[in-house]
Amino acid sequence: MHDLLFGTFLTPDAHHPEHVVDLAIETERAGLDLVTVQDHPYNAGYLDTQTLLTWLAARTTKLRVAANVTNLPLRPPQVLAKAAASLDLLSGGRFELGLGAGAFADAAFRMTGERRTTGESIEALTEAIDILRGIWDTDTSGPLRHDGKHYQVPGLNRGPRPAHDIGIWLGAYQPRMLALTGRAADGWLPTYEYLRNPGLTEAIKRIDHAAAEAGRDPAAVRRLLNVMNVGFSPTRQGFLQGPPEQWVDELLPLILDVGITGFLFGGDDPRVMRILGEEVAPAVREAVEKERSGVRSAAALAQRHHGVDYDALPSSLAGKAVEPGDSAYQQVRHTYVRTGSPSLVVRARSTQDVVDTLAFARKQNLTLAVRSGGHGISGRSTLDRGVVLDLGRMNSVEVLDRAKRLVRLEPGARWGDVAQVLAREGLAMSSGDYGDVGVGGLATAGGLGYLARKYGLTIDHVVAAELVVADGRVLRVDAAHYPDLFWAIRGAGGNFGVVTAFELEADEVDNVAFANLTVDATDTAGLLEAWATTVESAPRELSSFLALLPGRRRSAPTAQITLIYANDDVEAAQEVFSRFLDVGPVLAQQAQLVPYSAIMVAHHGPHHGQGLSDTRSGLLTHVTPPVANAVADLVASGDILMVQFRSAGGAVNDQPADAMAYSHRTQNFSVLATTAPALRERMDRRWDGFRPYLDGMYLSFETDTRPERLLDAFPEPVLTKLRALKAEWDPDGVFNRNFPIS
């Protein structure tokens, strides 16, 4: 296991060279481990990084030094190997080699006169790693010879040998570079702000896969992370921008869940260095040690909830359970919408963990909440007291059969990560509108997403599931095995067990046309009616969302319209998109052709509860003038923060109403409204006046669980059938959090 490293990422400012040195000294004085420096020698305002690193090593005593990252096209590997070994020997083994294939190709070309394609750059980097290690390998007799496409070494005496095994850490982002990292590098050193496609966890999966294929232990590849936009402030301002305890909360899951073991922070701010070294790094190390040892202090034990026998927790769950006194508790107690104070959070890694957690909760008579991604608007995946079964670590995404488009998803995977994996195979799946949403909740309730009119709901694609039922049995449910349960979990899954794996049929999707319009919504009713009519008349390839935002401080209300055309026919997409330019005064517009995965990105940040009180949901067959006028009144009331419409219809309505528990197969639109806690009662009165226009309800967006709402979600004969199945499979009401139907 790699030791934790905390350090800085400095700018080699040639205008203030003494300041750069002072920052490195401050890095060491603060108790940090590593100082790294950008390598852009073509920048006239920058010092030469290799020379600077030598000076910094000489002015410090314990600090490791590295370029972040060395620009290979400007540093021939034969010379770089000699320089690296020399600095490592002179510093007593304190040099590491951050290395990149070469960014800013135009600038490098002006220095060298040589230009490489992306593929050639990766080939050259592969050769360079072999040359570096060959020169350092003084145990092998004879000179080093290398006859490559980009480098030739006809015969070079090996050595000197570095003082320690220098780590080669690659700055890598694209798939081929990530694969090279897994095959050949000692570490991975990306910048957090540059990670887009693939994201952090998907990139690590690619590295690990390449390492395993090469016969390496994936854990041998150290995972480091640059974070540039950081700062300390009394209140939370963003990721790693807030009080020290926020930093601890946000770094801890990156270490424990993602496996990051090195952090380099930018900004050139000595105050950040001091707080990081004196407060954050020690607290993070202590929290990690406690988390991995399972030993809790007296203060932590004192925060246990009365009436819960924590010592009865099965040994199989040791190291996976988070108590109120644990440092990780703040990371796992809340959801995206709701705050919670559970007695225990179990971060399951396997189906057996789910079985054991369920048995523990039942024996203790504790309420059980199940969470996949924790984004659910209904807020039912946390609670006060009771047990949260967190499935976030059960997150694998696997293509089982490309020819049949059959994929297997675990419930804790985020839809953004799913999109990334499927994109490599030219596949996609309609799955809501936000990549951070977890698979489990959406794939059991509905899945009204960006591709719905073309490909239907997410649950329409589920062909089988692994389900842990109330008595602890693990069942495979599909059309041939427990068909009634299979019918029920597609629409009312939260009532019947915990799905630990799904099998789904994906769709052939590559690029999609994607557009955003900002429209003046002063004539709210007219805009809404025109938008809905245009959606219904559009081809199935078109799906659309519309969010109405009330005006603030005498400004006019606006609408944000999202348009998705589910193939890469640019001319057809342009023709359809142009129809929406007439629905109202367009204030801004943007359109692009992108991979579906680019609009479904997962961020994996911890949830802190957003303070939203309640949401109200409904379905509409058409947006008639009375409906549009009623919505306009809602928006104008000031009691609603947002009203959002999503297009349904199309392929959604191809399914027979009795095919699964979700039976709403005639409506063309979903609508939801949300507000702040102080306005909840006023919103309820407004919504009750609007309710007569509705025809059914989309369960995932509703927080009102009064019995009279059940028939909105499950019209007869669906509700009677569900209740009979509930009595058979969960007579004690173990699964009672997600819109109970008993």
C-alpha positions in Angstrom: 0.0 0.0 0.0 1.4 3.4 -1.0 2.1 6.0 1.7 0.0 9.2 1.6 1.7 12.2 -0.1 0.6 15.8 0.2 2.4 18.5 -1.7 2.3 21.6 -3.9 2.2 22.4 -7.6 4.2 25.6 -8.2 4.6 28.0 -11.1 8.2 28.5 -12.1 7.9 32.2 -12.3 11.1 33.7 -13.8 10.1 37.2 -12.8 10.2 36.2 -9.1 12.6 33.2 -8.8 13.3 33.8 -5.1 9.5 33.6 -4.4 9.4 30.1 -6.1 12.2 29.0 -3.8 10.5 30.5 -0.7 7.3 28.6 -1.6 9.2 25.3 -1.8 10.9 26.0 1.6 7.4 26.8 3.0 6.1 23.5 1.6 8.7 21.7 3.6 8.3 23.9 6.7 4.6 23.1 6.7 5.4 19.4 6.9 4.3 18.5 3.4 6.0 15.8 1.4 6.5 16.9 -2.2 7.0 19.9 -4.3 6.3 19.8 -8.1 6.8 22.3 -10.8 5.3 22.9 -14.3 7.6 22.1 -17.2 6.9 24.7 -20.0 10.4 25.9 -21.2 8.9 27.5 -24.3 7.3 30.1 -21.9 9.6 33.1 -21.7 8.3 33.9 -18.3 9.2 30.5 -16.8 12.4 29.2 -15.3 13.8 26.0 -16.7 12.2 23.3 -14.6 15.0 20.8 -14.4 17.5 23.5 -13.3 14.9 24.8 -10.7 14.3 21.3 -9.3 18.0 20.9 -8.6 18.1 24.2 -6.8 14.9 23.4 -4.8 16.4 20.0 -3.8 19.5 21.7 -2.6 17.6 24.3 -0.5 15.5 21.6 1.3 16.3 18.5 3.2 13.4 16.1 3.2 11.1 17.3 0.4 10.7 15.2 -2.7 10.8 17.1 -6.0 9.3 16.4 -9.4 8.3 18.0 -12.6 4.6 18.1 -13.1 5.0 16.8 -15.8 8.2 16.6 -17.8 7.6 17.5 -21.5 9.2 14.5 -23.2 9.6 16.0 -26.7 11.9 18.7 -25.1 13.8 16.2 -23.0 15.5 13.3 -24.8 15.1 10.2 -22.7 18.9 9.4 -22.8 19.7 12.8 -21.2 16.6 12.8 -19.0 17.7 9.5 -17.5 21.1 10.8 -16.6 19.7 14.1 -15.2 17.1 12.2 -13.1 19.6 9.7 -11.7 22.0 12.5 -10.9 19.5 14.6 -9.0 18.2 11.6 -7.2 21.8 10.7 -6.0 22.6 14.3 -5.1 19.3 14.7 -3.1 19.5 11.4 -1.3 16.7 9.7 -3.2 14.2 12.6 -3.3 13.5 12.8 -7.1 10.4 11.5 -8.9 9.8 11.7 -12.6 6.5 13.1 -13.7 6.3 12.5 -17.4 4.0 13.4 -20.3 3.8 12.7 -24.0 4.0 16.4 -24.7 1.2 19.0 -24.4 1.1 22.3 -26.3 2.5 20.8 -29.5 2.7 24.1 -31.3 4.9 25.7 -28.7 7.1 22.6 -28.5 7.4 22.7 -32.3 8.7 26.2 -32.2 11.5 25.0 -30.0 12.4 21.7 -31.7 11.1 21.9 -35.2 9.6 18.4 -34.7 5.8 17.7 -34.6 4.3 14.3 -33.7 0.8 13.1 -34.0 -1.0 11.9 -30.9 -0.3 8.3 -31.8 3.4 9.0 -32.4 3.6 10.9 -29.1 2.4 7.8 -27.3 4.7 5.5 -29.2 7.6 7.8 -28.3 6.6 7.9 -24.6 6.5 4.0 -24.6 10.0 3.9 -26.0 11.2 6.5 -23.6 10.1 4.6 -20.6 12.0 1.5 -21.8 15.1 3.7 -22.3 14.9 5.4 -18.9 14.6 2.1 -17.1 17.2 0.5 -19.2 19.8 3.2 -18.4 19.0 3.0 -14.7 19.3 -0.9 -14.8 22.9 -1.4 -13.9 22.3 -5.0 -12.9 22.0 -6.0 -16.5 25.4 -6.4 -18.2 26.3 -4.8 -21.5 25.4 -1.5 -23.0 21.8 -0.4 -23.6 20.7 -0.8 -27.2 17.4 0.5 -28.5 16.3 0.6 -32.2 12.9 2.3 -32.2 10.7 4.4 -34.5 11.4 7.6 -32.5 14.6 6.9 -30.5 17.8 5.1 -31.4 20.4 4.1 -28.8 23.1 2.1 -30.7 25.1 1.3 -27.6 25.1 3.3 -24.3 26.8 2.4 -21.1 24.2 2.0 -18.3 24.1 4.2 -15.2 24.4 5.9 -13.0 21.9 4.0 -10.9 19.5 6.3 -8.9 19.6 6.4 -5.1 16.1 4.8 -5.1 13.6 3.4 -7.6 12.5 6.6 -9.2 8.7 6.6 -9.8 7.6 7.3 -13.4 4.3 9.1 -13.0 2.4 9.8 -16.3 0.1 12.7 -16.8 -2.5 10.9 -18.9 -6.1 11.5 -19.9 -7.0 9.8 -23.1 -7.7 6.0 -23.4 -4.4 5.0 -25.0 -2.4 7.0 -22.5 -4.4 5.5 -19.6 -3.7 2.0 -21.0 0.0 2.8 -21.2 -0.1 4.0 -17.6 -1.5 0.7 -16.5 1.0 -1.3 -18.6 4.2 0.5 -17.9 4.1 3.4 -15.4 4.6 3.5 -11.6 1.9 6.2 -11.1 -0.8 8.3 -12.7 -0.7 12.1 -12.3 -3.7 13.9 -13.8 -5.1 17.3 -12.9 -8.6 17.2 -11.4 -9.9 20.2 -13.4 -8.8 18.6 -16.7 -10.6 15.3 -16.1 -13.7 15.4 -18.3 -14.1 12.3 -20.6 -13.4 9.8 -19.1 -13.9 11.0 -15.5 -11.8 10.0 -12.5 -13.3 6.6 -11.6 -13.6 5.5 -15.2 -10.0 6.5 -16.0 -8.8 4.5 -13.0 -10.8 1.5 -14.2 -9.1 1.7 -17.6 -5.7 1.9 -15.9 -6.5 -1.1 -13.7 -7.8 -3.1 -16.6 -4.6 -2.4 -18.6 -2.4 -3.3 -15.7 -4.2 -6.6 -15.1 -4.0 -7.5 -18.8 -0.3 -6.9 -18.6 0.0 -9.2 -15.6 0.6 -6.4 -13.1 -1.1 -5.8 -9.8 -3.2 -2.7 -10.5 -2.6 -1.5 -6.9 1.1 -1.1 -7.8 0.2 2.0 -9.9 0.1 4.9 -7.5 -2.8 7.3 -8.1 -2.0 11.0 -7.6 -4.1 14.0 -8.3 -3.4 17.7 -9.0 -6.0 20.1 -7.8 -5.5 23.7 -8.8 -8.6 25.7 -7.7 -8.3 25.4 -3.9 -8.6 27.7 -0.9 -9.6 28.0 2.7 -12.6 30.0 3.8 -15.1 30.0 6.7 -17.9 28.6 4.6 -18.2 26.0 1.8 -17.5 27.6 -1.6 -16.9 24.5 -3.7 -14.7 21.5 -3.9 -11.7 22.0 -1.6 -12.8 25.6 -1.1 -13.9 26.0 2.5 -12.9 25.2 6.1 -10.3 22.6 6.8 -12.9 20.1 8.0 -14.5 20.3 4.6 -11.1 19.4 3.0 -10.9 16.3 5.2 -14.4 15.3 4.3 -13.7 15.6 0.6 -10.3 14.1 0.5 -11.2 11.0 2.6 -13.4 9.3 0.0 -10.9 10.0 -2.7 -8.4 8.0 -0.6 -10.6 5.2 0.7 -13.0 4.8 -2.2 -11.0 5.9 -5.3 -7.5 4.9 -4.1 -5.8 8.3 -4.5 -2.6 8.4 -2.4 -1.0 11.6 -3.5 -2.4 15.2 -3.7 -0.6 18.2 -5.2 -2.3 21.6 -4.7 -1.8 24.6 -6.9 -2.3 28.3 -6.3 1.2 29.3 -4.9 -0.4 30.4 -1.7 1.7 30.0 1.5 -1.3 30.2 3.7 -2.9 27.2 2.0 0.4 25.3 2.4 0.5 26.1 6.2 -3.1 25.1 6.8 -2.8 22.0 4.6 0.4 20.8 6.4 -0.6 21.8 10.0 -4.3 20.9 10.0 -5.6 19.0 6.9 -2.9 16.4 6.2 -2.6 15.2 9.8 -6.4 15.0 10.2 -6.7 13.1 6.9 -3.9 10.7 7.9 -5.5 10.1 11.3 -8.9 9.5 9.7 -7.5 7.1 7.1 -5.7 5.1 9.8 -8.8 4.9 12.0 -10.9 3.9 9.1 -8.6 1.1 8.0 -7.9 -0.1 11.6 -11.5 -0.2 12.7 -10.5 1.2 16.1 -12.7 3.9 17.5 -11.9 6.4 20.1 -13.9 7.0 23.3 -15.3 10.2 21.8 -16.4 8.3 18.7 -18.0 5.5 20.8 -19.9 8.2 22.8 -21.7 9.3 19.6 -23.3 5.9 19.0 -27.1 6.0 19.0 -28.9 4.6 22.1 -30.7 1.3 21.6 -28.4 0.0 18.7 -26.2 -3.0 19.5 -23.2 -2.0 17.4 -21.2 -4.9 18.7 -23.7 -7.3 17.1 -22.6 -6.2 13.6 -21.4 -9.2 11.6 -17.7 -9.5 11.3 -18.1 -9.6 7.5 -19.1 -5.9 7.6 -16.0 -4.8 9.6 -14.4 -1.9 7.9 -17.5 -1.3 5.8 -19.7 0.2 8.5 -19.6 4.0 9.4 -20.9 5.1 12.8 -21.9 8.7 13.8 -18.5 9.2 15.5 -16.4 8.1 12.5 -14.6 10.7 10.4 -16.3 9.4 7.2 -19.8 9.9 8.7 -20.2 13.4 7.2 -19.5 11.9 3.8 -22.2 9.3 3.9 -25.0 10.6 6.1 -26.8 12.9 3.6 -28.2 12.6 0.1 -28.2 15.2 -2.6 -31.4 16.7 -1.4 -31.9 15.6 2.2 -29.9 15.7 5.4 -29.8 12.6 7.6 -28.6 11.2 10.9 -28.6 7.4 10.5 -27.4 5.2 13.3 -25.2 3.3 10.9 -24.2 3.4 7.2 -22.9 0.2 5.7 -21.0 0.6 2.4 -21.6 -2.8 0.9 -19.1 -4.3 -1.6 -21.0 -7.5 -2.4 -24.3 -9.2 -2.5 -23.4 -11.0 0.7 -22.8 -7.7 2.4 -26.3 -6.7 1.5 -27.7 -10.0 2.9 -25.7 -9.5 6.1 -26.8 -5.8 6.5 -30.4 -6.7 6.0 -30.2 -9.5 8.6 -28.6 -7.1 11.1 -31.3 -4.4 10.5 -34.1 -6.9 10.9 -32.7 -8.4 14.1 -32.2 -4.9 15.6 -35.6 -3.8 14.4 -34.0 -0.9 12.7 -35.5 0.9 9.7 -33.5 0.3 6.5 -32.9 2.8 3.8 -31.3 1.7 0.6 -29.1 4.1 -1.4 -27.4 3.7 -4.8 -26.1 7.1 -5.9 -27.9 9.2 -3.3 -29.2 11.7 -5.8 -32.9 10.8 -5.6 -35.2 13.8 -5.4 -37.6 11.9 -3.1 -34.9 11.9 -0.5 -35.7 8.4 0.8 -32.2 7.1 0.8 -31.2 8.5 4.1 -33.0 8.8 7.5 -32.7 9.8 11.1 -31.8 6.7 13.1 -31.9 3.3 11.4 -29.5 1.8 8.9 -28.5 3.2 5.5 -27.4 0.4 3.1 -25.1 2.3 0.8 -24.5 0.5 -2.5 -22.1 3.1 -4.0 -19.1 0.7 -3.9 -21.1 -1.9 -5.9 -20.5 0.0 -9.1 -19.3 -2.3 -11.8 -20.3 -1.8 -15.4 -19.8 -4.7 -17.8 -20.8 -5.4 -21.4 -21.8 -9.1 -21.3 -22.6 -9.6 -25.0 -21.9 -6.8 -27.6 -23.8 -8.5 -30.3 -26.9 -8.7 -28.1 -26.2 -5.3 -26.6 -26.5 -7.0 -23.2 -24.9 -5.2 -20.2 -24.7 -5.8 -16.5 -24.8 -2.9 -14.1 -24.4 -2.9 -10.3 -26.7 -0.5 -8.5 -24.1 1.9 -7.2 -22.7 2.7 -10.6 -23.4 6.3 -11.7 -25.1 6.8 -15.1 -22.3 9.0 -16.2 -19.8 6.1 -15.7 -22.2 3.7 -17.5 -22.3 6.1 -20.4 -18.5 6.2 -20.6 -18.2 2.4 -20.7 -21.0 1.9 -23.2 -19.6 4.6 -25.4 -16.5 2.5 -26.1 -18.9 -0.1 -27.7 -21.0 2.5 -29.6 -23.9 1.9 -27.1 -26.0 4.1 -24.8 -29.0 3.9 -22.6 -31.6 6.5 -21.7 -31.1 7.3 -18.1 -32.4 10.6 -16.8 -30.5 13.8 -17.3 -27.6 13.8 -14.8 -24.6 11.6 -14.7 -24.2 11.5 -10.9 -27.5 9.6 -10.5 -27.1 6.0 -9.3 -28.3 3.1 -11.3 -30.3 1.4 -8.6 -33.1 3.9 -7.8 -33.7 5.0 -11.4 -33.6 1.5 -12.9 -36.4 0.3 -10.5 -38.6 3.4 -10.7 -38.6 4.6 -14.3 -35.8 6.4 -16.1 -37.3 9.3 -18.1 -34.3 10.6 -19.8 -32.7 12.3 -22.7 -33.4 9.4 -25.1 -36.8 8.5 -23.9 -39.0 9.3 -26.9 -36.6 7.3 -29.1 -35.7 4.3 -26.8 -38.2 4.4 -23.9 -37.7 4.3 -20.2 -34.7 2.7 -18.5 -36.9 0.1 -16.9 -38.1 -0.9 -20.4 -34.6 -2.2 -21.0 -34.3 -4.4 -17.9 -34.3 -8.0 -18.8 -33.2 -9.6 -15.5 -32.1 -8.7 -12.0 -30.4 -10.2 -9.0 -32.7 -9.4 -6.0 -32.2 -9.8 -2.3 -35.7 -10.2 -0.8 -36.8 -9.6 2.8 -36.0 -13.1 4.1 -32.4 -12.8 2.8 -32.7 -15.0 -0.2 -30.9 -14.0 -3.3 -33.0 -14.5 -6.4 -32.6 -14.1 -10.2 -35.8 -12.6 -11.5 -36.6 -12.4 -15.1 -39.4 -13.4 -17.5 -38.9 -17.0 -16.7 -37.9 -16.9 -13.0 -40.3 -15.2 -10.5 -42.0 -13.3 -13.3 -44.4 -11.6 -10.8 -41.4 -10.1 -8.9 -39.8 -9.2 -12.2 -43.0 -7.4 -13.1 -43.1 -5.6 -9.8 -39.5 -4.3 -9.5 -39.9 -2.4 -12.8 -41.8 0.5 -11.3 -42.1 -0.4 -7.7 -38.8 -2.1 -7.0 -38.1 -0.3 -3.7 -40.9 -2.2 -2.1 -39.7 -5.7 -2.8 -36.0 -6.0 -2.1 -32.5 -4.8 -2.9 -31.4 -5.2 -6.5 -27.7 -6.0 -6.5 -27.3 -6.3 -10.3 -29.3 -5.5 -13.4 -29.1 -6.9 -16.9 -30.3 -4.5 -19.6 -30.3 -4.2 -23.3 -28.6 -1.1 -24.5 -29.1 0.8 -27.7 -26.9 1.5 -30.7 -26.0 5.2 -30.1 -22.9 7.2 -30.9 -23.1 10.9 -31.3 -26.2 12.9 -30.5 -27.2 16.5 -31.4 -27.6 18.5 -28.2 -28.9 22.1 -27.8 -29.7 24.5 -25.0 -32.0 27.5 -25.5 -32.7 30.3 -23.0 -36.1 31.8 -23.8 -38.0 34.8 -22.3 -41.0 33.3 -20.6 -43.0 36.5 -20.0 -45.8 34.8 -21.9 -45.4 31.6 -19.9 -48.6 29.9 -21.0 -48.0 30.7 -24.7 -44.4 29.5 -24.5 -45.3 26.2 -22.7 -48.1 25.4 -25.1 -46.0 26.1 -28.2 -43.1 24.0 -26.8 -45.3 21.0 -26.0 -47.0 21.1 -29.4 -43.7 21.3 -31.1 -42.4 18.3 -29.1 -45.4 16.1 -29.9 -45.1 16.9 -33.6 -41.4 16.2 -33.7 -39.9 12.8 -34.8 -39.1 10.3 -32.0 -35.5 11.1 -32.2 -36.3 14.3 -30.4 -36.6 14.4 -26.6 -36.8 17.7 -24.7 -36.8 19.1 -21.2 -38.1 22.6 -20.2 -37.5 24.3 -16.9 -39.5 27.4 -16.0 -37.7 29.7 -13.6 -39.7 32.6 -12.0 -38.3 36.1 -12.4 -36.4 37.6 -9.6 -36.1 41.2 -8.6 -38.5 42.4 -11.3 -36.8 40.4 -14.0 -38.9 38.4 -16.4 -39.3 34.6 -16.0 -37.1 32.5 -18.2 -37.2 29.0 -19.6 -34.3 26.7 -20.1 -35.0 24.3 -23.0 -32.9 21.3 -23.6 -33.1 19.5 -27.0 -31.6 16.1 -27.8 -31.7 14.5 -31.2 -30.9 10.8 -30.9 -28.6 10.3 -33.9 -25.8 12.2 -35.7 -27.9 13.3 -38.7 -26.9 17.0 -38.4 -29.2 18.3 -41.1 -32.2 16.5 -39.6 -31.4 17.7 -36.1 -31.0 21.3 -37.3 -34.4 21.2 -39.0 -36.1 19.9 -35.9 -34.2 22.3 -33.5 -35.1 25.2 -35.7 -38.8 24.6 -35.0 -38.2 25.5 -31.3 -36.8 29.0 -32.2 -40.4 30.1 -32.6 -41.8 29.0 -29.3 -40.7 32.4 -27.7 -38.1 35.1 -27.7 -34.7 33.3 -27.7 -32.2 35.0 -25.5 -29.3 32.5 -26.0 -28.7 29.3 -27.9 -26.0 26.7 -28.2 -26.0 23.5 -30.2 -23.3 20.8 -30.8 -22.8 17.3 -32.0 -21.3 15.3 -29.1 -21.1 11.7 -27.9 -24.0 10.9 -25.6 -21.4 10.2 -22.8 -20.3 13.9 -23.0 -23.7 15.1 -21.7 -23.9 12.4 -19.0 -20.9 13.1 -16.8 -20.5 11.8 -13.3 -18.7 13.9 -10.7 -18.8 11.7 -7.6 -18.8 14.5 -5.1 -20.1 13.9 -1.5 -23.6 15.0 -0.8 -24.5 17.5 1.9 -28.2 17.9 1.4 -29.5 20.9 -0.7 -32.3 21.9 1.7 -35.1 21.4 -0.7 -38.3 20.6 1.1 -40.8 18.8 -1.1 -41.4 18.1 -4.8 -44.7 17.4 -6.5 -44.9 15.3 -9.6 -47.5 14.5 -12.2 -48.1 13.2 -15.8 -50.0 15.0 -18.6 -51.3 13.6 -21.9 -51.3 17.0 -23.5 -50.5 20.6 -22.5 -53.8 22.2 -23.3 -54.5 26.0 -22.9 -56.1 25.4 -19.4 -53.0 23.4 -18.3 -50.6 26.1 -19.7 -52.5 28.9 -17.9 -52.5 26.9 -14.7 -48.8 26.4 -14.9 -48.3 30.1 -15.6 -50.2 30.9 -12.4 -47.9 28.5 -10.5 -44.8 30.2 -11.8 -46.1 33.7 -11.2 -47.2 32.8 -7.6 -43.7 33.1 -6.1 -44.4 30.0 -4.1 -42.5 27.7 -6.6 -38.7 27.6 -7.2 -39.0 25.7 -10.5 -41.4 23.9 -12.7 -39.8 21.3 -15.0 -41.4 19.4 -17.9 -39.9 16.3 -19.5 -41.1 14.8 -22.8 -42.4 11.2 -22.6 -44.5 9.6 -25.4 -42.9 8.0 -28.4 -41.2 4.7 -27.5 -42.3 5.1 -23.8 -45.9 4.5 -24.9 -45.1 1.5 -27.0 -45.0 -0.7 -23.9 -48.3 -2.3 -22.9 -49.8 -0.8 -19.8 -49.7 -4.2 -18.0 -46.1 -5.1 -19.0 -44.7 -3.9 -15.7 -45.6 -2.0 -12.5 -45.0 1.3 -14.2 -48.2 1.5 -16.3 -48.4 5.1 -17.5 -48.2 4.5 -21.3 -50.5 7.2 -22.7 -49.1 10.4 -21.3 -46.7 12.6 -23.3 -45.2 14.7 -20.5 -43.9 14.6 -16.9 -44.1 17.7 -14.8 -42.6 18.5 -11.4 -42.5 21.5 -9.1 -40.2 22.2 -6.2 -39.8 24.9 -3.5 -38.0 25.8 -0.4 -39.0 24.5 3.1 -40.6 27.7 4.2 -43.0 27.6 1.2 -44.0 24.0 1.3 -47.6 24.5 2.6 -48.2 27.3 0.0 -46.8 25.1 -2.8 -49.1 22.3 -1.6 -52.2 24.5 -1.9 -51.1 25.6 -5.4 -50.4 22.0 -6.4 -53.7 20.7 -5.1 -55.4 23.3 -7.3 -53.4 22.0 -10.3 -53.9 18.3 -9.6 -57.2 17.9 -11.5 -55.3 18.4 -14.7 -52.9 15.5 -14.0 -53.2 12.0 -15.2 -50.9 9.8 -13.0 -47.6 10.5 -11.4 -43.9 9.8 -12.0 -42.8 8.2 -8.7 -39.2 9.3 -8.5 -40.1 13.0 -8.3 -42.8 12.8 -5.6 -42.3 13.3 -1.9 -45.9 13.2 -0.9 -46.6 9.6 0.3 -50.1 10.0 1.6 -52.3 7.0 0.8 -54.4 8.9 -1.8 -51.3 9.4 -3.9 -50.8 5.7 -4.3 -53.4 5.5 -7.1 -51.7 8.3 -8.9 -48.5 6.2 -9.0 -50.2 2.8 -9.4 -53.7 3.0 -11.0 -55.8 -0.1 -10.6 -55.5 -3.0 -11.2 -51.7 -2.4 -10.6 -52.1 -1.4 -6.9 -54.1 -4.4 -6.0 -51.6 -6.7 -7.6 -48.7 -5.0 -5.9 -50.3 -5.3 -2.5 -50.9 -9.0 -3.0 -47.2 -9.4 -4.0 -46.1 -7.3 -1.0 -48.0 -9.5 1.4 -46.3 -12.5 -0.1 -42.7 -11.3 -0.3 -42.4 -8.7 2.4 -45.2 -9.3 5.0 -43.3 -7.5 7.7 -42.8 -4.3 5.7 -39.0 -4.3 5.8 -38.8 -2.3 2.6 -41.1 0.6 3.6 -39.1 3.7 2.7 -39.8 4.0 -1.0 -43.5 4.9 -1.3 -44.9 2.0 0.8 -47.8 0.3 -0.8 -49.0 -1.8 2.2 
